[in-house]
Amino acid sequence: MREELENYVKNTEKIRMLTSAKLKDIAAADDYGVVLQDNYLLIGRLAAENREILSKCFYPYLSPDTVLDDDIIESFGELEDSLQDSLKIDHLDPFMHAKLSGLILEQLEKKGASADEMVVQLDREVTACYFLVFITKKIYSRPDISEYYRQRGLKAGRKLLEYLAPENFDTLRDNDSRHIVIVNSRYMTVLYEGRKLTREEREWLLDALKKSLELAEDPYYLREMPGYDWKLHIERIYYYLALILDHNNEAGFDPDELKIMCRWMKELDEMWHADRKWFSTKIDENMLHFWVLRSQYLSGELTGREYRNELLNLYELRNVRSEKDWDDLALFLWVPTDYILSLKNERLSERDKYYIERFYLNTLDFAHQSSGSILNSDLLDCLAKQMYEFLEIPGGRGFESMGLGYLAAVHTPTYVHSIMVGQIARCIAGHLLRKGTNIFDSFGDSENPQQILSFVYNAGLCHDFGKMMLADIITVYGRNLLEEEHELLKEHSELGASMLEKHASTAKYANVARYHHMWYDGSNGYPKADISSLPEKAVIDIVACADSLDAATDRVGRSYSKGKTFEEFCEELKAGAGTRYAPYLAELFEGDDVREDIEYLMQQGRRDSYSRAYQNIRDFTEQSILYGENL
């Protein structure tokens, strides 16, 4: 079993690297789609191997009545450890990690495991839940989901804190277990990231960090843990404090609390500059300066304008020629994000507009260049935050254009799928208009065919914008999705609609994004609603058909299936006429001219879409280089 589970991890690592094609490895636009297609064919084979491994080594043990022996529990624990890297906010398979963690913890509790065994697994549980809090906090339509994982992690963390009491600490025989308990005295506080906190939660959090800091001066723990790195412990406490002071004080700390936290950040800065060698790990000077500036702004020591001036000075220190790596995140991502968020509800000056436009371009370029390497949760979190809080500037790049650029950066198949849905939907609408249909009569521009075609096309482009917040899930190819992942994916329609509604240029497409998974007759699909009287109803039905057609026949982004032929989809369309699909669409697809046009789009159109993706990425990169060195 161990060998097979190790192969699962190796396959998952390979799959992750294959989901994106690096531009430097592509000679021409026409080669981009070919490289990706080859990649996804290999992904399909690796995913098939993984599914076979899981069907043999994992799924049989999920029955509630199953009792796992020690060897299986140990193997599953090793698999857990291989699926995450907590220091880089990175993961290979976070939902599988959490599934394993819950399973093992339940088994250990049943068998009455030792204190040392429980501590190790409780630590895994806290880490697994933190990853999922970090990922799901971007799903703004369902805050209850991240809250579920937060409470699950806090439950495990509180049990770990019980072992800090000397009478319990003494029961731990393994030095590693003792190490885990002390680390979690600070680490479990990160579970509070991503939402507004109550006063009681804020007080507990600050008190927990203060108590964790006091451990480094407590004679009992100093005696009991002679080899423990207390310098690193202190450093990480300040680091977690910096994480809690997230963008624009989302946690809701009051002025007095913010002043305390600002003082702590300044203490860290003084310690670092007094003796850099004192620190056990490398704290980047620019990142540290960013943390101090943020704390000064949030505590009121810096005005918004002063803060933004300092951020611009800091931003210019980034090395635009360097390979993008973890240390670049503060300058390339967090600094622009804080600049943008600090402008919320403020008048945008011409200077602000200038910099915001460049920030968006450079951030997407960072994502494009990072694809296949450090496209981790922290990067995705900053990108999602920028897109959700996007500031649309008149005359600048609009939300639709930026959204497509985002999709091209984080998941090219979804970008190409969006282009394809737009083209197929426009083609269908064009044929319907030529036949003199009255289905667009309730539409505001029913007497203007070009306006209708433009609306249908752009609605198709924007229909999956909600997947920007779910990139961590749509890139899972190494296995079948778990039930909870399927449920999360359904949120993409509401997420997309809520983002589109924020902008005058895209608000009109919101209902298409929200309801493109609803069946024609309303008997199935999501989210459940009576949409029969919506003026966009015909457009929703057309985009739903185009979406299903491209998804069913795509052989790249759907590595878990071989894809249907066009004829097979037409049979599905006919069988679902009047229920899933509008009956007039099934009739339309009987025409040879319609079939000819659709088949052309599915072949040459799809190739052109991948070339367009390549050019889109190139355009962002070139514009970023143009503005990147001298903002």
BELJOSUL-V53740 format. One record per residue. N is the residue number from 1. RES is the residue in three letters. SS is DSSP state (@ for helix, = for strand, . for the rest). PSI is psi in whole degrees, 0 to 359 (NA if undefined). Layout:
{{N	RES	SS	PSI} {N	RES	SS	PSI}}
This chain:
{{1	MET	.	318} {2	ARG	@	315} {3	GLU	@	318} {4	GLU	@	321} {5	LEU	@	326} {6	GLU	@	322} {7	ASN	@	325} {8	TYR	@	315} {9	VAL	@	315} {10	LYS	@	317} {11	ASN	@	320} {12	THR	@	322} {13	GLU	@	316} {14	LYS	@	317} {15	ILE	@	317} {16	ARG	@	317} {17	MET	@	335} {18	LEU	@	348} {19	THR	.	343} {20	SER	.	151} {21	ALA	.	125} {22	LYS	.	135} {23	LEU	@	325} {24	LYS	@	344} {25	ASP	@	359} {26	ILE	.	125} {27	ALA	.	323} {28	ALA	.	162} {29	ALA	@	321} {30	ASP	@	338} {31	ASP	@	342} {32	TYR	@	309} {33	GLY	@	325} {34	VAL	@	315} {35	VAL	@	314} {36	LEU	@	320} {37	GLN	@	317} {38	ASP	@	318} {39	ASN	@	314} {40	TYR	@	335} {41	LEU	@	319} {42	LEU	@	320} {43	ILE	@	318} {44	GLY	@	319} {45	ARG	@	318} {46	LEU	@	321} {47	ALA	@	323} {48	ALA	@	320} {49	GLU	@	317} {50	ASN	@	319} {51	ARG	@	323} {52	GLU	@	320} {53	ILE	@	314} {54	LEU	@	324} {55	SER	@	335} {56	LYS	@	322} {57	CYS	@	356} {58	PHE	.	301} {59	TYR	@	325} {60	PRO	@	344} {61	TYR	@	10} {62	LEU	.	354} {63	SER	.	137} {64	PRO	.	333} {65	ASP	.	355} {66	THR	.	137} {67	VAL	.	120} {68	LEU	.	140} {69	ASP	.	169} {70	ASP	@	324} {71	ASP	@	319} {72	ILE	@	317} {73	ILE	@	317} {74	GLU	@	320} {75	SER	@	318} {76	PHE	@	323} {77	GLY	@	319} {78	GLU	@	322} {79	LEU	@	316} {80	GLU	@	311} {81	ASP	@	333} {82	SER	@	346} {83	LEU	.	3} {84	GLN	=	156} {85	ASP	=	95} {86	SER	@	334} {87	LEU	@	334} {88	LYS	@	14} {89	ILE	.	45} {90	ASP	=	160} {91	HIS	=	155} {92	LEU	.	324} {93	ASP	.	78} {94	PRO	@	322} {95	PHE	@	325} {96	MET	@	321} {97	HIS	@	312} {98	ALA	@	324} {99	LYS	@	315} {100	LEU	@	316} {101	SER	@	313} {102	GLY	@	321} {103	LEU	@	312} {104	ILE	@	318} {105	LEU	@	318} {106	GLU	@	319} {107	GLN	@	318} {108	LEU	@	322} {109	GLU	@	323} {110	LYS	@	320} {111	LYS	@	359} {112	GLY	.	54} {113	ALA	.	163} {114	SER	.	165} {115	ALA	@	320} {116	ASP	@	317} {117	GLU	@	318} {118	MET	@	320} {119	VAL	@	315} {120	VAL	@	315} {121	GLN	@	325} {122	LEU	@	324} {123	ASP	@	316} {124	ARG	@	321} {125	GLU	@	316} {126	VAL	@	314} {127	THR	@	315} {128	ALA	@	316} {129	CYS	@	325} {130	TYR	@	317} {131	PHE	@	318} {132	LEU	@	329} {133	VAL	@	315} {134	PHE	@	319} {135	ILE	@	313} {136	THR	@	348} {137	LYS	.	343} {138	LYS	.	348} {139	ILE	.	79} {140	TYR	.	338} {141	SER	.	344} {142	ARG	.	72} {143	PRO	@	341} {144	ASP	@	336} {145	ILE	@	310} {146	SER	@	328} {147	GLU	@	325} {148	TYR	@	313} {149	TYR	@	328} {150	ARG	@	312} {151	GLN	@	324} {152	ARG	@	317} {153	GLY	@	320} {154	LEU	@	325} {155	LYS	@	315} {156	ALA	@	320} {157	GLY	@	321} {158	ARG	@	323} {159	LYS	@	323} {160	LEU	@	320} {161	LEU	@	334} {162	GLU	@	332} {163	TYR	.	353} {164	LEU	.	333} {165	ALA	.	130} {166	PRO	@	320} {167	GLU	@	332} {168	ASN	@	324} {169	PHE	@	323} {170	ASP	.	339} {171	THR	.	346} {172	LEU	.	119} {173	ARG	.	334} {174	ASP	.	128} {175	ASN	@	328} {176	ASP	@	323} {177	SER	@	319} {178	ARG	@	320} {179	HIS	@	315} {180	ILE	@	317} {181	VAL	@	315} {182	ILE	@	318} {183	VAL	@	318} {184	ASN	@	345} {185	SER	@	336} {186	ARG	@	322} {187	TYR	@	323} {188	MET	@	346} {189	THR	@	338} {190	VAL	@	344} {191	LEU	@	344} {192	TYR	@	2} {193	GLU	.	147} {194	GLY	.	5} {195	ARG	.	164} {196	LYS	.	135} {197	LEU	.	151} {198	THR	.	166} {199	ARG	@	318} {200	GLU	@	319} {201	GLU	@	319} {202	ARG	@	317} {203	GLU	@	317} {204	TRP	@	317} {205	LEU	@	310} {206	LEU	@	323} {207	ASP	@	321} {208	ALA	@	317} {209	LEU	@	322} {210	LYS	@	316} {211	LYS	@	322} {212	SER	@	323} {213	LEU	@	323} {214	GLU	@	339} {215	LEU	@	328} {216	ALA	.	351} {217	GLU	.	3} {218	ASP	.	121} {219	PRO	@	326} {220	TYR	@	310} {221	TYR	@	327} {222	LEU	@	323} {223	ARG	@	318} {224	GLU	@	337} {225	MET	.	68} {226	PRO	.	333} {227	GLY	.	5} {228	TYR	.	141} {229	ASP	.	89} {230	TRP	@	334} {231	LYS	@	314} {232	LEU	@	320} {233	HIS	@	311} {234	ILE	@	316} {235	GLU	@	316} {236	ARG	@	329} {237	ILE	@	315} {238	TYR	@	324} {239	TYR	@	316} {240	TYR	@	327} {241	LEU	@	319} {242	ALA	@	322} {243	LEU	@	322} {244	ILE	@	325} {245	LEU	.	60} {246	ASP	.	177} {247	HIS	@	121} {248	ASN	@	30} {249	ASN	@	52} {250	GLU	.	333} {251	ALA	.	338} {252	GLY	.	33} {253	PHE	.	142} {254	ASP	.	169} {255	PRO	@	319} {256	ASP	@	319} {257	GLU	@	321} {258	LEU	@	325} {259	LYS	@	321} {260	ILE	@	315} {261	MET	@	325} {262	CYS	@	319} {263	ARG	@	320} {264	TRP	@	320} {265	MET	@	322} {266	LYS	@	323} {267	GLU	@	318} {268	LEU	@	317} {269	ASP	@	318} {270	GLU	@	318} {271	MET	@	318} {272	TRP	@	315} {273	HIS	@	336} {274	ALA	@	322} {275	ASP	.	91} {276	ARG	@	331} {277	LYS	@	345} {278	TRP	@	330} {279	PHE	.	136} {280	SER	.	331} {281	THR	.	168} {282	LYS	.	110} {283	ILE	.	123} {284	ASP	.	134} {285	GLU	@	320} {286	ASN	@	321} {287	MET	@	318} {288	LEU	@	317} {289	HIS	@	322} {290	PHE	@	315} {291	TRP	@	316} {292	VAL	@	315} {293	LEU	@	317} {294	ARG	@	316} {295	SER	@	325} {296	GLN	@	321} {297	TYR	@	313} {298	LEU	@	330} {299	SER	.	357} {300	GLY	.	4} {301	GLU	.	334} {302	LEU	.	139} {303	THR	.	168} {304	GLY	@	317} {305	ARG	@	318} {306	GLU	@	318} {307	TYR	@	314} {308	ARG	@	324} {309	ASN	@	316} {310	GLU	@	321} {311	LEU	@	321} {312	LEU	@	318} {313	ASN	@	319} {314	LEU	@	321} {315	TYR	@	326} {316	GLU	.	347} {317	LEU	.	348} {318	ARG	.	150} {319	ASN	.	100} {320	VAL	.	344} {321	ARG	.	349} {322	SER	.	160} {323	GLU	.	134} {324	LYS	.	125} {325	ASP	.	186} {326	TRP	@	320} {327	ASP	@	342} {328	ASP	@	349} {329	LEU	@	317} {330	ALA	@	311} {331	LEU	@	318} {332	PHE	@	333} {333	LEU	@	306} {334	TRP	@	320} {335	VAL	@	308} {336	PRO	@	321} {337	THR	@	316} {338	ASP	@	322} {339	TYR	@	312} {340	ILE	@	314} {341	LEU	@	331} {342	SER	.	346} {343	LEU	.	359} {344	LYS	.	129} {345	ASN	.	16} {346	GLU	.	157} {347	ARG	.	134} {348	LEU	.	122} {349	SER	.	168} {350	GLU	@	326} {351	ARG	@	317} {352	ASP	@	315} {353	LYS	@	319} {354	TYR	@	310} {355	TYR	@	322} {356	ILE	@	315} {357	GLU	@	318} {358	ARG	@	322} {359	PHE	@	314} {360	TYR	@	315} {361	LEU	@	314} {362	ASN	@	325} {363	THR	@	317} {364	LEU	@	323} {365	ASP	@	320} {366	PHE	@	317} {367	ALA	@	317} {368	HIS	@	315} {369	GLN	@	339} {370	SER	@	348} {371	SER	.	134} {372	GLY	.	358} {373	SER	.	284} {374	ILE	.	35} {375	LEU	.	69} {376	ASN	.	182} {377	SER	@	326} {378	ASP	@	317} {379	LEU	@	312} {380	LEU	@	325} {381	ASP	@	315} {382	CYS	@	318} {383	LEU	@	315} {384	ALA	@	319} {385	LYS	@	316} {386	GLN	@	321} {387	MET	@	322} {388	TYR	@	326} {389	GLU	.	24} {390	PHE	.	135} {391	LEU	.	111} {392	GLU	.	121} {393	ILE	.	125} {394	PRO	.	128} {395	GLY	.	349} {396	GLY	.	188} {397	ARG	.	125} {398	GLY	.	173} {399	PHE	@	322} {400	GLU	@	314} {401	SER	@	317} {402	MET	@	322} {403	GLY	@	319} {404	LEU	@	322} {405	GLY	@	321} {406	TYR	@	312} {407	LEU	@	321} {408	ALA	@	327} {409	ALA	@	316} {410	VAL	@	336} {411	HIS	.	89} {412	THR	@	320} {413	PRO	@	324} {414	THR	@	324} {415	TYR	@	311} {416	VAL	@	320} {417	HIS	@	319} {418	SER	@	317} {419	ILE	@	316} {420	MET	@	316} {421	VAL	@	319} {422	GLY	@	316} {423	GLN	@	316} {424	ILE	@	317} {425	ALA	@	317} {426	ARG	@	320} {427	CYS	@	314} {428	ILE	@	313} {429	ALA	@	321} {430	GLY	@	317} {431	HIS	@	321} {432	LEU	@	319} {433	LEU	@	319} {434	ARG	@	333} {435	LYS	.	1} {436	GLY	.	31} {437	THR	.	154} {438	ASN	.	13} {439	ILE	.	343} {440	PHE	.	11} {441	ASP	.	327} {442	SER	.	355} {443	PHE	.	142} {444	GLY	.	327} {445	ASP	.	39} {446	SER	.	337} {447	GLU	.	5} {448	ASN	.	93} {449	PRO	@	321} {450	GLN	@	324} {451	GLN	@	320} {452	ILE	@	313} {453	LEU	@	320} {454	SER	@	317} {455	PHE	@	313} {456	VAL	@	315} {457	TYR	@	311} {458	ASN	@	327} {459	ALA	@	321} {460	GLY	@	319} {461	LEU	@	323} {462	CYS	@	358} {463	HIS	.	333} {464	ASP	.	23} {465	PHE	@	336} {466	GLY	@	340} {467	LYS	@	351} {468	MET	@	326} {469	MET	@	357} {470	LEU	@	23} {471	ALA	@	330} {472	ASP	@	334} {473	ILE	@	319} {474	ILE	@	346} {475	THR	.	10} {476	VAL	.	108} {477	TYR	.	350} {478	GLY	.	358} {479	ARG	.	172} {480	ASN	.	144} {481	LEU	.	144} {482	LEU	.	162} {483	GLU	@	319} {484	GLU	@	329} {485	GLU	@	320} {486	HIS	@	317} {487	GLU	@	321} {488	LEU	@	319} {489	LEU	@	329} {490	LYS	.	340} {491	GLU	.	349} {492	HIS	@	329} {493	SER	@	316} {494	GLU	@	321} {495	LEU	@	314} {496	GLY	@	316} {497	ALA	@	318} {498	SER	@	326} {499	MET	@	316} {500	LEU	@	325} {501	GLU	.	340} {502	LYS	.	344} {503	HIS	.	134} {504	ALA	.	329} {505	SER	.	340} {506	THR	.	355} {507	ALA	@	328} {508	LYS	@	344} {509	TYR	@	359} {510	ALA	@	316} {511	ASN	@	329} {512	VAL	@	316} {513	ALA	@	320} {514	ARG	@	323} {515	TYR	@	15} {516	HIS	.	355} {517	HIS	.	7} {518	MET	.	141} {519	TRP	.	158} {520	TYR	.	317} {521	ASP	.	2} {522	GLY	.	6} {523	SER	.	345} {524	ASN	.	177} {525	GLY	.	186} {526	TYR	.	156} {527	PRO	.	148} {528	LYS	.	126} {529	ALA	.	156} {530	ASP	.	106} {531	ILE	.	11} {532	SER	.	333} {533	SER	.	2} {534	LEU	.	137} {535	PRO	.	336} {536	GLU	.	9} {537	LYS	@	315} {538	ALA	@	322} {539	VAL	@	320} {540	ILE	@	316} {541	ASP	@	321} {542	ILE	@	314} {543	VAL	@	323} {544	ALA	@	319} {545	CYS	@	314} {546	ALA	@	321} {547	ASP	@	312} {548	SER	@	320} {549	LEU	@	310} {550	ASP	@	319} {551	ALA	@	321} {552	ALA	@	329} {553	THR	@	353} {554	ASP	.	131} {555	ARG	.	7} {556	VAL	.	292} {557	GLY	.	355} {558	ARG	.	64} {559	SER	.	341} {560	TYR	.	355} {561	SER	.	157} {562	LYS	.	345} {563	GLY	.	146} {564	LYS	.	162} {565	THR	.	165} {566	PHE	@	320} {567	GLU	@	321} {568	GLU	@	321} {569	PHE	@	320} {570	CYS	@	324} {571	GLU	@	321} {572	GLU	@	319} {573	LEU	@	317} {574	LYS	@	318} {575	ALA	@	330} {576	GLY	.	8} {577	ALA	=	128} {578	GLY	.	343} {579	THR	.	282} {580	ARG	.	320} {581	TYR	=	152} {582	ALA	.	133} {583	PRO	@	327} {584	TYR	@	339} {585	LEU	@	320} {586	ALA	@	319} {587	GLU	@	318} {588	LEU	@	319} {589	PHE	.	357} {590	GLU	.	340} {591	GLY	.	136} {592	ASP	@	323} {593	ASP	@	322} {594	VAL	@	313} {595	ARG	@	318} {596	GLU	@	315} {597	ASP	@	316} {598	ILE	@	315} {599	GLU	@	324} {600	TYR	@	315} {601	LEU	@	322} {602	MET	@	338} {603	GLN	@	283} {604	GLN	@	321} {605	GLY	@	320} {606	ARG	@	320} {607	ARG	@	317} {608	ASP	@	327} {609	SER	@	322} {610	TYR	@	324} {611	SER	@	322} {612	ARG	@	321} {613	ALA	@	315} {614	TYR	@	315} {615	GLN	@	324} {616	ASN	@	313} {617	ILE	@	317} {618	ARG	@	317} {619	ASP	@	315} {620	PHE	@	318} {621	THR	@	316} {622	GLU	@	318} {623	GLN	@	324} {624	SER	@	317} {625	ILE	@	321} {626	LEU	@	318} {627	TYR	@	349} {628	GLY	@	329} {629	GLU	.	341} {630	ASN	.	73} {631	LEU	.	NA}}
